[in-house]
Each structure stands twice: as C-alpha cells, then as structure tokens.
C-alpha cells in the first residue's frame, strides 16, 4: 500500500487553518479513514483536544486506533457519520467545537481490489464501505429494475448514456450475472459509443454505483443537518469533497444556513479552496478536491 497516500490527508494545512483547533475543545472527524485529520488536530493541540473519529469501515477504525493509540483523548467509533449524534451521546457529549469531513472513498479502500471500488485491478463487485451491510453493488447491477438503474447512473454519475447502459446491463444479466469490477467496466466501455478519452467510460457508472450502494448523499445531507444541532457558537464545519454532487450538497447547506433567519453562519469560503500545485503533484488523487467551510456565529 502506498504510505504517502495513506498517511497524508488531502488539504490538511487548509483544514487546520479554517478549523483553528484549540486545547480543551471537542472535534469530530466524520470520515476517519487512516486518521490523518484526527492526528493533525491532536498534534496541533498537543493531545489536549478531544477528537471523535467516525467511520463505517471496521478496517479503518482498526488502523486509526492503532496509529493514534498514544492519544488518550482520541475516541474512534464505527458508525455512519449520519448518526454522529448517536456517537456523541455514547460518549456523553452533545456539542462540538468543530466538524471535518473528507467525503467519498478513502485511498485505503480504493487500493484494495477485494473491496471492489476500482476497476484498475479485478475484484468482486462489492463497493460496501461497511462490509456488514447486506446490499452490494452487484445486487444493484444484477437485480435493480432497469428504470431505477438508469436513474442511479444519471443522478449519481451524471452518465449521459445511462439509459443505454442500464438497458444493456439488464439484457446481459438475463443470461449471466455480473460478478467482477473489470467485467462490468469492460462491458460498460463496449456499450458507450465514441472514442475513449483520458477518463475511462465506466468511471461515472462506478461512481454512481458506489454512491447508491452506500447511500452517500443521504448520509451527507443528514450530516449537514446534524451540524446545525451539534456545532457550538463560533465552531466550524469544514468539508472536503471530490465531485460536483457532494460539493453541491455542501454548498447549498452552507448557503441555507447563512441566509436563514439572519447571519447564523459565516461562510469562510465563498468560493471553494483547492489543493496547491505542490499537493496535486505529490498526490494526484487530490486534484479534484474542493474545501468549503462555515463558522457558526450564534446559538
């Protein structure tokens, strides 16, 4: 596994700049992964801040727990971030000083073929962030109705040929079900017309299937709502997103808070911040990242 990608969270300096973590404060790292943001907050506060790390992936919880075991104020919890309130209540906490989320799939998940998030290497058509969850991407591909499958590909992947791809998938699965990532990717590539460009033809469809499998946008909307209930006055909510659908949800949530009933929240990023050229060069996966942040101004 590539260690720099594992241990270097995207835009960590920018996150710390807007979050301004301080001793004695409580922060939630809603997408724990390998613990990159949590470690940065703990180091910045010399271990004197409480950090609650959430992740639905048991592998991530285990890795971050071992990595940050020296910090007694670090609390990893395996749970969806849409249930952040449940996690906080389990620790006797109600309000927090800051919330950070690095959305989408982590490098740890992406680089494991067995998880099925990528078609760069062949693996099972899985895509579950929580392997205890029942429904996999294969279930969607092989059993979802054609109309619903086309809707998923269009709404979550913005795939122009969503209806064509869905129709061909349904025709093919009548005789043989899809079981592997490369198999599905090759099939989609052969289905979409035109010459292949820099982006693989199956990229949008795989994004859509991953989002649907994990209900990512539903969870993100819940997290944005929970931020209203949990972030203290002058606390900060910061999100790093990697595609337009996530960024749109965060942008709209921040703007609603800013406009509803007066200046309840101050937009710290009227335009999203992006990685430096140096970071993009060192970590190509950071290229599409966008950071948005807002600060609560009153109770």
DRENGU-384456 format. One record per residue (C-alpha): residue number from 0; residue in one letter; x, y, z. Coordinates in Angstrom, 3 decimals. Layout:
% residues N
(NUM,"a",(X,Y,Z));
...
% end
This chain:
% residues 299
(0,"x",(0.000,0.000,0.000));
(1,"x",(1.218,3.487,-0.824));
(2,"x",(2.180,5.009,2.531));
(3,"x",(2.114,8.699,1.481));
(4,"x",(-1.454,8.351,0.221));
(5,"x",(-2.437,6.509,3.380));
(6,"x",(-0.937,8.965,5.837));
(7,"x",(-1.379,12.342,4.085));
(8,"x",(-4.959,13.621,4.220));
(9,"x",(-5.973,15.991,1.454));
(10,"x",(-5.539,19.727,2.157));
(11,"x",(-4.653,19.111,5.806));
(12,"x",(-2.995,22.530,6.219));
(13,"x",(-6.037,24.295,4.805));
(14,"x",(-8.331,22.274,7.089));
(15,"x",(-6.315,23.261,10.161));
(16,"x",(-6.287,26.890,9.020));
(17,"x",(-10.083,27.172,8.950));
(18,"x",(-10.747,24.809,11.859));
(19,"x",(-8.281,26.543,14.244));
(20,"x",(-8.242,23.641,16.732));
(21,"x",(-7.537,24.527,20.338));
(22,"x",(-6.848,22.699,23.633));
(23,"x",(-9.892,21.677,25.641));
(24,"x",(-12.146,21.674,22.582));
(25,"x",(-14.118,18.791,21.057));
(26,"x",(-13.842,17.880,17.381));
(27,"x",(-15.441,15.246,15.186));
(28,"x",(-13.539,13.694,12.303));
(29,"x",(-16.563,12.335,10.460));
(30,"x",(-14.559,10.335,7.914));
(31,"x",(-11.762,8.852,9.970));
(32,"x",(-10.023,6.669,7.381));
(33,"x",(-6.409,6.202,8.439));
(34,"x",(-6.787,9.029,10.965));
(35,"x",(-4.977,11.777,9.050));
(36,"x",(-7.145,14.711,10.116));
(37,"x",(-7.531,13.360,13.644));
(38,"x",(-3.775,13.088,14.016));
(39,"x",(-3.262,16.611,12.676));
(40,"x",(-5.781,18.040,15.178));
(41,"x",(-4.240,16.116,18.068));
(42,"x",(-0.740,17.208,17.113));
(43,"x",(-1.850,20.825,16.701));
(44,"x",(-3.345,20.808,20.212));
(45,"x",(-0.568,18.642,21.704));
(46,"x",(-3.105,15.977,22.561));
(47,"x",(-5.203,18.342,24.647));
(48,"x",(-8.302,18.301,22.440));
(49,"x",(-10.932,15.577,22.350));
(50,"x",(-11.289,14.029,18.885));
(51,"x",(-14.126,11.659,17.994));
(52,"x",(-13.331,9.707,14.844));
(53,"x",(-16.229,8.165,12.925));
(54,"x",(-16.084,5.596,10.143));
(55,"x",(-18.434,2.863,8.981));
(56,"x",(-15.440,0.794,7.839));
(57,"x",(-14.133,-1.564,10.540));
(58,"x",(-10.755,-1.789,8.779));
(59,"x",(-10.341,1.991,9.011));
(60,"x",(-11.343,2.036,12.676));
(61,"x",(-8.764,-0.647,13.462));
(62,"x",(-5.979,1.096,11.510));
(63,"x",(-6.627,4.529,13.033));
(64,"x",(-6.997,3.079,16.533));
(65,"x",(-3.547,1.521,16.321));
(66,"x",(-1.997,4.579,14.720));
(67,"x",(-3.355,7.003,17.323));
(68,"x",(-3.266,4.727,20.371));
(69,"x",(-0.905,7.119,22.192));
(70,"x",(-3.613,9.802,22.351));
(71,"x",(-5.965,9.186,25.278));
(72,"x",(-8.392,11.872,24.067));
(73,"x",(-8.993,10.097,20.758));
(74,"x",(-12.245,8.119,20.507));
(75,"x",(-12.784,6.000,17.348));
(76,"x",(-16.346,4.757,16.757));
(77,"x",(-17.571,2.526,13.956));
(78,"x",(-20.739,4.219,12.763));
(79,"x",(-22.104,6.103,9.756));
(80,"x",(-21.484,9.842,10.061));
(81,"x",(-25.195,10.399,9.536));
(82,"x",(-25.521,9.045,13.090));
(83,"x",(-22.994,11.435,14.576));
(84,"x",(-25.456,12.390,17.328));
(85,"x",(-25.673,8.757,18.446));
(86,"x",(-21.875,8.523,18.592));
(87,"x",(-21.598,11.733,20.628));
(88,"x",(-24.285,10.652,23.071));
(89,"x",(-22.435,7.374,23.644));
(90,"x",(-19.536,9.479,24.968));
(91,"x",(-21.735,11.810,26.996));
(92,"x",(-21.203,14.662,24.528));
(93,"x",(-23.794,16.941,22.925));
(94,"x",(-21.967,19.937,21.461));
(95,"x",(-18.712,20.156,19.499));
(96,"x",(-16.299,22.917,18.527));
(97,"x",(-15.554,21.651,15.054));
(98,"x",(-16.583,19.118,12.445));
(99,"x",(-14.496,17.962,9.493));
(100,"x",(-15.414,15.512,6.742));
(101,"x",(-13.311,14.225,3.843));
(102,"x",(-16.000,12.772,1.623));
(103,"x",(-16.073,9.779,-0.703));
(104,"x",(-13.943,6.651,-0.799));
(105,"x",(-10.598,6.597,1.010));
(106,"x",(-7.277,5.616,-0.534));
(107,"x",(-7.199,2.586,1.753));
(108,"x",(-10.487,1.353,0.311));
(109,"x",(-9.674,2.338,-3.259));
(110,"x",(-6.355,0.483,-3.264));
(111,"x",(-7.809,-2.845,-2.108));
(112,"x",(-9.132,-4.756,-5.173));
(113,"x",(-11.175,-7.050,-2.938));
(114,"x",(-13.334,-4.063,-1.904));
(115,"x",(-14.454,-3.509,-5.490));
(116,"x",(-14.247,0.290,-5.584));
(117,"x",(-11.910,0.408,-8.587));
(118,"x",(-11.616,-1.393,-11.900));
(119,"x",(-7.881,-0.751,-12.136));
(120,"x",(-7.467,-4.259,-10.709));
(121,"x",(-10.049,-7.026,-10.870));
(122,"x",(-12.087,-7.693,-7.758));
(123,"x",(-15.521,-8.589,-6.510));
(124,"x",(-18.290,-6.150,-7.433));
(125,"x",(-18.799,-5.062,-3.822));
(126,"x",(-18.244,-1.332,-3.053));
(127,"x",(-19.539,-1.520,0.528));
(128,"x",(-17.830,0.836,2.958));
(129,"x",(-19.307,-1.251,5.767));
(130,"x",(-18.817,-4.905,4.851));
(131,"x",(-21.501,-5.815,7.387));
(132,"x",(-24.066,-4.125,5.174));
(133,"x",(-26.133,-6.545,3.086));
(134,"x",(-26.584,-4.817,-0.277));
(135,"x",(-23.586,-4.703,-2.591));
(136,"x",(-23.014,-3.033,-5.946));
(137,"x",(-23.520,-6.449,-7.546));
(138,"x",(-27.036,-6.569,-6.081));
(139,"x",(-27.867,-3.234,-7.701));
(140,"x",(-26.387,-4.195,-11.071));
(141,"x",(-27.959,-7.651,-11.180));
(142,"x",(-31.372,-7.105,-9.600));
(143,"x",(-32.412,-3.431,-9.741));
(144,"x",(-35.153,-2.554,-12.221));
(145,"x",(-33.958,-1.049,-15.481));
(146,"x",(-35.619,2.314,-14.846));
(147,"x",(-34.141,2.595,-11.370));
(148,"x",(-30.705,1.523,-12.557));
(149,"x",(-30.774,4.192,-15.270));
(150,"x",(-31.851,6.766,-12.670));
(151,"x",(-28.929,5.815,-10.401));
(152,"x",(-26.416,6.130,-13.250));
(153,"x",(-27.820,9.501,-14.297));
(154,"x",(-28.388,11.138,-10.910));
(155,"x",(-25.281,9.872,-9.113));
(156,"x",(-22.895,9.531,-12.037));
(157,"x",(-24.262,12.118,-14.496));
(158,"x",(-23.773,9.448,-17.141));
(159,"x",(-25.118,10.713,-20.488));
(160,"x",(-25.772,7.188,-21.750));
(161,"x",(-27.430,5.991,-18.534));
(162,"x",(-30.485,4.526,-20.271));
(163,"x",(-28.418,2.706,-22.859));
(164,"x",(-26.061,1.282,-20.226));
(165,"x",(-28.950,0.201,-17.992));
(166,"x",(-30.768,-1.463,-20.873));
(167,"x",(-27.677,-3.380,-21.996));
(168,"x",(-26.890,-4.464,-18.438));
(169,"x",(-30.424,-5.791,-17.943));
(170,"x",(-30.282,-7.681,-21.259));
(171,"x",(-26.937,-9.252,-20.422));
(172,"x",(-27.778,-10.249,-16.836));
(173,"x",(-30.644,-12.406,-18.056));
(174,"x",(-28.083,-14.969,-19.152));
(175,"x",(-25.099,-14.152,-16.945));
(176,"x",(-24.870,-12.072,-13.779));
(177,"x",(-22.057,-9.535,-13.265));
(178,"x",(-19.604,-10.527,-10.535));
(179,"x",(-16.354,-8.589,-11.024));
(180,"x",(-15.228,-4.987,-11.439));
(181,"x",(-13.216,-5.452,-14.641));
(182,"x",(-16.014,-7.492,-16.206));
(183,"x",(-18.526,-4.689,-15.622));
(184,"x",(-16.102,-1.928,-16.612));
(185,"x",(-15.257,-3.638,-19.908));
(186,"x",(-18.942,-4.212,-20.620));
(187,"x",(-19.808,-0.539,-19.999));
(188,"x",(-16.848,0.605,-22.113));
(189,"x",(-18.112,-1.516,-25.009));
(190,"x",(-21.629,-0.113,-24.533));
(191,"x",(-20.799,3.596,-24.606));
(192,"x",(-20.205,4.966,-28.132));
(193,"x",(-17.329,7.173,-29.204));
(194,"x",(-13.583,7.081,-28.826));
(195,"x",(-12.078,6.508,-25.403));
(196,"x",(-10.590,9.653,-23.862));
(197,"x",(-8.467,10.156,-20.766));
(198,"x",(-11.349,9.154,-18.481));
(199,"x",(-12.406,5.513,-18.668));
(200,"x",(-16.024,5.171,-19.948));
(201,"x",(-17.052,3.252,-16.816));
(202,"x",(-15.827,5.894,-14.341));
(203,"x",(-19.139,7.712,-13.986));
(204,"x",(-21.114,4.493,-13.645));
(205,"x",(-18.786,3.178,-10.947));
(206,"x",(-19.129,6.444,-9.033));
(207,"x",(-22.909,6.181,-9.267));
(208,"x",(-22.982,2.572,-8.073));
(209,"x",(-20.690,3.370,-5.141));
(210,"x",(-22.834,6.323,-4.048));
(211,"x",(-26.025,4.262,-4.321));
(212,"x",(-24.545,1.257,-2.526));
(213,"x",(-23.512,3.376,0.469));
(214,"x",(-26.306,5.989,0.352));
(215,"x",(-23.557,8.601,0.439));
(216,"x",(-25.632,11.661,-0.434));
(217,"x",(-28.347,10.711,2.054));
(218,"x",(-25.713,10.400,4.771));
(219,"x",(-24.155,13.720,3.757));
(220,"x",(-27.498,15.509,3.962));
(221,"x",(-28.007,14.063,7.448));
(222,"x",(-24.537,15.207,8.485));
(223,"x",(-25.271,18.750,7.296));
(224,"x",(-28.474,18.747,9.355));
(225,"x",(-26.683,17.407,12.419));
(226,"x",(-24.111,20.183,12.136));
(227,"x",(-26.942,22.618,12.952));
(228,"x",(-27.678,20.759,16.167));
(229,"x",(-24.174,19.993,17.417));
(230,"x",(-21.689,22.713,16.414));
(231,"x",(-21.271,25.375,19.121));
(232,"x",(-21.175,29.128,18.616));
(233,"x",(-18.006,30.057,16.730));
(234,"x",(-17.490,26.402,15.856));
(235,"x",(-16.541,25.439,12.307));
(236,"x",(-17.923,22.884,9.858));
(237,"x",(-15.489,22.028,7.051));
(238,"x",(-15.995,19.580,4.185));
(239,"x",(-13.607,18.362,1.506));
(240,"x",(-15.464,16.940,-1.481));
(241,"x",(-14.277,15.266,-4.653));
(242,"x",(-17.100,15.550,-7.156));
(243,"x",(-19.816,18.017,-8.071));
(244,"x",(-22.681,16.178,-6.370));
(245,"x",(-21.021,16.267,-2.941));
(246,"x",(-19.867,19.846,-3.402));
(247,"x",(-23.376,20.924,-4.390));
(248,"x",(-24.916,19.445,-1.231));
(249,"x",(-22.335,21.153,0.998));
(250,"x",(-22.562,24.481,-0.841));
(251,"x",(-26.356,24.571,-0.642));
(252,"x",(-26.328,23.614,3.043));
(253,"x",(-23.833,26.368,3.892));
(254,"x",(-25.801,28.954,1.938));
(255,"x",(-29.099,27.963,3.563));
(256,"x",(-27.545,28.422,6.995));
(257,"x",(-26.079,31.778,6.002));
(258,"x",(-29.400,33.104,4.709));
(259,"x",(-31.997,31.522,7.001));
(260,"x",(-33.211,33.879,9.702));
(261,"x",(-30.174,36.130,9.542));
(262,"x",(-26.417,35.544,9.610));
(263,"x",(-26.421,32.347,11.699));
(264,"x",(-23.312,31.095,9.921));
(265,"x",(-20.417,32.934,8.332));
(266,"x",(-19.162,31.493,5.074));
(267,"x",(-15.408,31.107,5.425));
(268,"x",(-15.110,30.026,1.783));
(269,"x",(-17.397,31.895,-0.593));
(270,"x",(-15.555,30.019,-3.301));
(271,"x",(-14.147,26.563,-2.608));
(272,"x",(-10.463,26.256,-1.832));
(273,"x",(-8.442,23.780,-3.866));
(274,"x",(-5.118,21.988,-3.319));
(275,"x",(-1.837,23.685,-4.114));
(276,"x",(0.075,22.700,-7.229));
(277,"x",(2.624,21.010,-4.982));
(278,"x",(-0.017,18.823,-3.355));
(279,"x",(-1.583,17.930,-6.687));
(280,"x",(1.807,16.846,-7.941));
(281,"x",(2.593,14.804,-4.819));
(282,"x",(-0.884,13.269,-4.585));
(283,"x",(-2.725,13.177,-7.943));
(284,"x",(-5.917,11.997,-6.229));
(285,"x",(-6.215,15.399,-4.565));
(286,"x",(-6.682,17.211,-7.882));
(287,"x",(-10.474,17.316,-7.770));
(288,"x",(-10.730,18.233,-4.070));
(289,"x",(-12.752,21.268,-3.001));
(290,"x",(-12.852,22.611,0.540));
(291,"x",(-15.805,24.573,1.921));
(292,"x",(-16.175,25.832,5.474));
(293,"x",(-18.624,27.817,7.578));
(294,"x",(-18.484,29.191,11.142));
(295,"x",(-21.461,29.344,13.468));
(296,"x",(-21.992,32.853,14.850));
(297,"x",(-24.761,32.427,17.430));
(298,"x",(-26.586,29.706,19.382));
% end
